[in-house]
């Protein structure tokens, strides 16, 4: 697990499919570990502390609120 990451998802590889020159890995979630400071008293995850982020096949980063940035190009702004 990554200590600085507020949410860690522990997965087990279920299948690996070879698709041309790439492999598509399908995982089964075994456990979810959430830092205590990201939880509410009612055992809910605080979205303002544990900000979910994902990359999509359309080369964009998204969160629960929608589109965040274009993948691969947004990092160039940091230089």
MIZA-522649 format. One line per field, with one value per residue: residue in one letter; x, y, z of N, C-alpha, C in turn. Coordinates in pm, whole numbers, plus 50000, padded with zeros to 5 digits. Layout:
<nodes>
rest = (A_...)
nX = (X_...)
nY = (Y_...)
nZ = (Z_...)
caX = (X_...)
caY = (Y_...)
caZ = (Z_...)
cX = (X_...)
cY = (Y_...)
cZ = (Z_...)
</nodes>
This chain:
<nodes>
rest = (X_X_X_X_X_X_X_X_X_X_X_X_X_X_X_X_X_X_X_X_X_X_X_X_X_X_X_X_X_X_X_X_X_X_X_X_X_X_X_X_X_X_X_X_X_X_X_X_X_X_X_X_X_X_X_X_X_X_X_X_X_X_X_X_X_X_X_X_X_X_X_X_X_X_X_X_X_X_X)
nX = (50084_50032_50147_50094_49865_49520_49321_49345_49317_49294_49367_49314_49450_49232_49187_49388_49390_49509_49539_49613_49898_49888_49803_49511_49413_49210_49082_48996_48841_48969_48998_48940_49117_49096_49216_49189_49143_48997_48744_48400_48205_47999_48093_48140_48300_48475_48433_48567_48812_48912_48966_48828_48971_49011_49144_49039_48953_48928_49133_49134_49116_48898_48657_48425_48276_48291_48460_48809_49067_49260_49426_49777_49844_49802_50005_50220_50192_50311_50580)
nY = (49881_50232_50473_50752_50771_50828_50635_50294_50026_49689_49434_49122_48943_48837_48766_48769_48910_48880_49124_49182_49368_49436_49379_49311_49354_49206_49260_49143_49294_49276_49400_49722_49995_50272_50583_50699_50975_51041_50958_50980_51020_50842_50620_50671_50763_51065_51274_51509_51470_51220_51212_51084_50967_50896_50755_50762_50580_50767_50935_51114_51267_51196_51264_51219_51445_51494_51579_51644_51701_51686_51389_51313_51562_51756_51744_51869_52136_52172_52204)
nZ = (50000_49951_50156_50160_50016_50035_49995_49943_49726_49741_49526_49350_49085_48841_48574_48277_47973_47647_47412_47113_47100_47362_47710_47891_48211_48449_48760_49090_49356_49675_49923_50074_50182_50387_50496_50833_50871_50654_50686_50795_51097_51064_50932_50661_50354_50318_50056_50002_50113_50031_49729_49450_49145_48803_48498_48163_47862_47668_47692_47915_48241_48505_48765_49039_48997_48727_48418_48450_48336_48030_47965_47947_47832_48025_48216_48095_48145_48389_48359)
caX = (50000_50101_50112_50042_49739_49412_49244_49416_49229_49371_49304_49375_49433_49133_49212_49472_49353_49601_49467_49716_50027_49861_49732_49403_49411_49085_49111_48887_48869_48975_48980_48958_49176_49076_49275_49088_49110_48910_48616_48309_48164_47903_48163_48132_48420_48459_48477_48658_48943_48953_48917_48844_49021_49038_49177_48948_49005_48923_49251_49097_49103_48763_48627_48280_48216_48302_48589_48908_49172_49301_49543_49900_49881_49792_50135_50312_50177_50392_50720)
caY = (50000_50360_50540_50886_50761_50816_50513_50188_49914_49565_49350_48996_48927_48734_48726_48852_48886_48937_49195_49231_49393_49479_49287_49372_49285_49215_49230_49127_49372_49193_49486_49865_50055_50416_50651_50743_51117_51054_50897_51054_50942_50742_50520_50708_50828_51207_51297_51623_51422_51107_51258_50978_51011_50785_50787_50691_50546_50887_51013_51223_51237_51226_51240_51209_51567_51502_51596_51726_51748_51592_51310_51325_51700_51841_51744_51960_52267_52177_52235)
caZ = (50000_49947_50281_50135_49942_50132_49971_49874_49690_49730_49423_49309_48941_48809_48435_48191_47833_47550_47306_47022_47166_47499_47797_47968_48340_48523_48900_49186_49477_49796_50039_50055_50303_50385_50611_50930_50856_50536_50720_50881_51213_51022_50852_50521_50304_50287_49918_49997_50160_49946_49600_49350_49016_48713_48360_48073_47731_47584_47732_48003_48382_48553_48906_49056_48948_48582_48352_48520_48245_47926_48003_47868_47800_48144_48284_48026_48207_48511_48325)
cX = (50088_50056_50047_49907_49624_49327_49331_49320_49316_49298_49384_49348_49339_49158_49312_49440_49455_49520_49572_49848_50011_49794_49631_49389_49278_49113_48985_48925_48861_48950_49000_49006_49165_49137_49165_49048_49022_48771_48532_48276_48069_47961_48146_48263_48389_48517_48571_48798_48998_48895_48937_48881_49044_49075_49086_49013_49005_49035_49213_49095_48966_48756_48475_48208_48224_48445_48682_49010_49197_49428_49655_49938_49881_49926_50235_50306_50264_50537_50747)
cY = (50124_50442_50676_50885_50742_50690_50415_50074_49793_49471_49222_48981_48809_48678_48821_48813_48953_48994_49256_49246_49434_49366_49365_49290_49312_49171_49216_49202_49280_49275_49631_49923_50207_50475_50705_50888_51143_50996_50992_50966_50829_50637_50543_50776_50974_51233_51415_51583_51311_51133_51149_51035_50888_50838_50703_50668_50666_50984_51137_51173_51282_51202_51225_51330_51582_51519_51686_51786_51644_51520_51334_51468_51790_51848_51838_52100_52284_52213_52383)
cZ = (50000_50066_50259_50064_50041_50116_49892_49849_49664_49634_49400_49160_48915_48668_48370_48048_47742_47435_47212_47093_47312_47578_47880_48097_48409_48666_48982_49312_49599_49922_49998_50187_50290_50511_50702_50912_50733_50562_50805_51001_51177_50929_50701_50480_50272_50149_49907_50044_50072_49808_49495_49213_48929_48575_48272_47939_47636_47620_47812_48147_48427_48704_48918_49000_48797_48535_48433_48424_48138_47972_47904_47836_47923_48218_48221_48086_48331_48483_48326)
</nodes>
